Amino acid sequence: MFWIRFRLAAVPIAGLLVSFVMVKFFPLSAAKMADIRTELEARRGAV
């Protein structure tokens, strides 16, 4: 019974840790976000 509970908790925790690492190393700065926003607004208009 312990291993079932362990796996049910470990899989989401592992996914959360992987997502934290991916967000940490994703190259997104304030300047890059502003460039993306400008490009998107040019495509569809201001929000």
N, CA and C atoms as an extended XYZ file, in Angstrom:
141
Properties=species:S:1:pos:R:3:atomname:S:1:resname:S:1:resid:I:1 pbc="F F F"
N         0.822       -1.192        0.000 N   MET     1
C         0.000        0.000        0.000 CA  MET     1
C         0.871        1.263        0.000 C   MET     1
N         2.015        1.194        0.673 N   PHE     2
C         2.908        2.349        0.730 CA  PHE     2
C         3.393        2.749       -0.655 C   PHE     2
N         3.754        1.759       -1.481 N   TRP     3
C         4.323        2.065       -2.800 CA  TRP     3
C         3.299        2.701       -3.728 C   TRP     3
N         2.048        2.330       -3.577 N   ILE     4
C         1.003        2.960       -4.399 CA  ILE     4
C         0.892        4.435       -4.030 C   ILE     4
N         0.831        4.726       -2.750 N   ARG     5
C         0.761        6.118       -2.307 CA  ARG     5
C         2.018        6.891       -2.695 C   ARG     5
N         3.155        6.253       -2.569 N   PHE     6
C         4.418        6.891       -2.918 CA  PHE     6
C         4.435        7.268       -4.398 C   PHE     6
N         4.034        6.351       -5.258 N   ARG     7
C         4.026        6.645       -6.701 CA  ARG     7
C         3.004        7.710       -7.053 C   ARG     7
N         1.865        7.675       -6.407 N   LEU     8
C         0.843        8.688       -6.693 CA  LEU     8
C         1.306       10.081       -6.272 C   LEU     8
N         2.182       10.165       -5.295 N   ALA     9
C         2.714       11.459       -4.876 CA  ALA     9
C         3.995       11.807       -5.619 C   ALA     9
N         4.804       10.825       -5.940 N   ALA    10
C         6.115       11.087       -6.534 CA  ALA    10
C         6.020       11.578       -7.973 C   ALA    10
N         5.084       11.074       -8.730 N   VAL    11
C         4.983       11.470      -10.137 CA  VAL    11
C         4.642       12.960      -10.274 C   VAL    11
N         3.624       13.482       -9.593 N   PRO    12
C         3.358       14.923       -9.700 CA  PRO    12
C         4.489       15.788       -9.135 C   PRO    12
N         5.125       15.333       -8.073 N   ILE    13
C         6.233       16.098       -7.499 CA  ILE    13
C         7.400       16.146       -8.485 C   ILE    13
N         7.687       15.027       -9.124 N   ALA    14
C         8.766       15.003      -10.119 CA  ALA    14
C         8.434       15.941      -11.288 C   ALA    14
N         7.202       15.939      -11.734 N   GLY    15
C         6.787       16.839      -12.800 CA  GLY    15
C         6.919       18.296      -12.403 C   GLY    15
N         6.580       18.598      -11.175 N   LEU    16
C         6.711       19.966      -10.665 CA  LEU    16
C         8.171       20.399      -10.632 C   LEU    16
N         9.049       19.520      -10.169 N   LEU    17
C        10.472       19.837      -10.120 CA  LEU    17
C        11.048       20.036      -11.526 C   LEU    17
N        10.645       19.200      -12.461 N   VAL    18
C        11.111       19.346      -13.841 CA  VAL    18
C        10.634       20.673      -14.412 C   VAL    18
N         9.391       21.049      -14.134 N   SER    19
C         8.882       22.320      -14.658 CA  SER    19
C         9.613       23.504      -14.047 C   SER    19
N         9.969       23.441      -12.768 N   PHE    20
C        10.742       24.515      -12.142 CA  PHE    20
C        12.098       24.681      -12.819 C   PHE    20
N        12.754       23.571      -13.107 N   VAL    21
C        14.061       23.630      -13.765 CA  VAL    21
C        13.925       24.214      -15.165 C   VAL    21
N        12.893       23.803      -15.889 N   MET    22
C        12.697       24.318      -17.243 CA  MET    22
C        12.423       25.821      -17.235 C   MET    22
N        11.634       26.290      -16.302 N   VAL    23
C        11.335       27.725      -16.205 CA  VAL    23
C        12.586       28.503      -15.811 C   VAL    23
N        13.381       27.943      -14.937 N   LYS    24
C        14.590       28.621      -14.478 CA  LYS    24
C        15.571       28.864      -15.616 C   LYS    24
N        15.712       27.907      -16.515 N   PHE    25
C        16.698       28.005      -17.581 CA  PHE    25
C        16.117       28.505      -18.904 C   PHE    25
N        14.847       28.891      -18.919 N   PHE    26
C        14.248       29.408      -20.146 CA  PHE    26
C        14.699       30.847      -20.337 C   PHE    26
N        15.301       31.172      -21.486 N   PRO    27
C        15.879       32.511      -21.688 CA  PRO    27
C        14.810       33.564      -21.975 C   PRO    27
N        14.186       34.086      -20.925 N   LEU    28
C        13.128       35.071      -21.099 CA  LEU    28
C        13.386       36.234      -20.151 C   LEU    28
N        13.777       37.359      -20.720 N   SER    29
C        14.041       38.553      -19.921 CA  SER    29
C        12.909       39.551      -20.140 C   SER    29
N        12.955       40.649      -19.420 N   ALA    30
C        11.937       41.686      -19.572 CA  ALA    30
C        11.967       42.264      -20.986 C   ALA    30
N        13.153       42.424      -21.532 N   ALA    31
C        13.270       42.952      -22.895 CA  ALA    31
C        12.687       41.974      -23.911 C   ALA    31
N        12.952       40.695      -23.724 N   LYS    32
C        12.428       39.684      -24.641 CA  LYS    32
C        10.902       39.629      -24.551 C   LYS    32
N        10.358       39.731      -23.348 N   MET    33
C         8.911       39.730      -23.187 CA  MET    33
C         8.287       40.951      -23.861 C   MET    33
N         8.938       42.101      -23.771 N   ALA    34
C         8.431       43.308      -24.423 CA  ALA    34
C         8.450       43.141      -25.942 C   ALA    34
N         9.490       42.534      -26.481 N   ASP    35
C         9.557       42.288      -27.921 CA  ASP    35
C         8.425       41.366      -28.378 C   ASP    35
N         8.186       40.322      -27.623 N   ILE    36
C         7.125       39.377      -27.959 CA  ILE    36
C         5.771       40.064      -27.901 C   ILE    36
N         5.547       40.878      -26.869 N   ARG    37
C         4.274       41.586      -26.725 CA  ARG    37
C         4.055       42.556      -27.883 C   ARG    37
N         5.106       43.279      -28.264 N   THR    38
C         5.013       44.213      -29.381 CA  THR    38
C         4.655       43.485      -30.667 C   THR    38
N         5.289       42.362      -30.891 N   GLU    39
C         5.012       41.581      -32.094 CA  GLU    39
C         3.580       41.055      -32.098 C   GLU    39
N         3.119       40.562      -30.962 N   LEU    40
C         1.752       40.039      -30.883 CA  LEU    40
C         0.721       41.147      -31.076 C   LEU    40
N         0.954       42.311      -30.478 N   GLU    41
C         0.019       43.417      -30.633 CA  GLU    41
C        -0.011       43.913      -32.069 C   GLU    41
N         1.118       43.857      -32.755 N   ALA    42
C         1.151       44.247      -34.167 CA  ALA    42
C         0.324       43.282      -35.011 C   ALA    42
N         0.284       42.016      -34.614 N   ARG    43
C        -0.487       41.024      -35.376 CA  ARG    43
C        -1.985       41.182      -35.165 C   ARG    43
N        -2.412       41.446      -33.920 N   ARG    44
C        -3.849       41.397      -33.633 CA  ARG    44
C        -4.405       42.667      -33.015 C   ARG    44
N        -3.613       43.682      -32.775 N   GLY    45
C        -4.101       44.898      -32.150 CA  GLY    45
C        -3.842       44.888      -30.660 C   GLY    45
N        -3.895       46.041      -30.037 N   ALA    46
C        -3.592       46.166      -28.605 CA  ALA    46
C        -4.661       45.480      -27.759 C   ALA    46
N        -4.245       45.010      -26.614 N   VAL    47
C        -5.156       44.337      -25.692 CA  VAL    47
C        -5.703       45.344      -24.720 C   VAL    47
